[in-house]
Amino acid sequence: GQNIDQPTEMTATEGAIVQINCTYQTSGFNGLFWYQQHAGEAPTFLSYNVLDGLEEKGRFSSFLSRSKGYSYLLLKELQMKDSASYLCAVVYNNNDMRFGAGTRLTVKP
Amino acid sequence: SQTIHQWPATLVQPVGSPLSLECTVEGTSNPNLYWYRQAAGRGLQLLFYSVGIGQISSEVPQNLSASRPQDRQFILSSKKLLLSDSGFYLCAWSVKGRGGNQPQHFGDGTRLSIL
């Protein structure tokens, strides 16, 4: 299988920084996506990593280490509207995307 | 720009009744199309994907089926719904890319409740 593991829940304070980790099985790896999903809504695309390193997009950054089977999503200057689930999705063998169960982030004032 | 339409937004159906959920994409041609189910508090489970008209791949055995009668239309069906079919159903599309490097874009979803 392609177990994709991420923490179930996290809590952080408005204005702070939070890091959401994702680990996955490396065999057949072809890329990794992060999605944001607000409660009751569809997931929306945040970032894509295929090479090692950090990709920065405004307040959000995503990191990948292919040898370790590890990625993280970093959210800076947290806002209340960042409260959502964050889904890690890994592409295997060119076209097979598998989603993790998601991390539910709660931002508190 | 590309848009994806999925309907209905919510549906309440009795056990044993049929199902038809429709998804259409605009503003792109020859997309990959996907149907997912998300149970409460769970991850997305891929049900079907399609790379072209009439080409359907099924990921899990179940009493659901999918069809792609037109390039940008994807339909999820069942002849007889089970209680376990309740969930949040999401349609998605992506551009065809090398190595699966294209993100998937999701419709607003259908919340299906089976009574």
Interface residues (C-beta under 8 A of the other chain):
Chain A: I4 N30 G31 F33 G40 E41 A42 P43 T44 F45 Y48 V50 L87 A89 V91 N94 N95 D96 M97 R98 F99 G100 A101 G102
Chain B: N32 Y36 G41 R42 G43 L44 L46 L90 R98 G99 G100 N101 P103 Q104 H105 F106 G107 D108 G109 R111
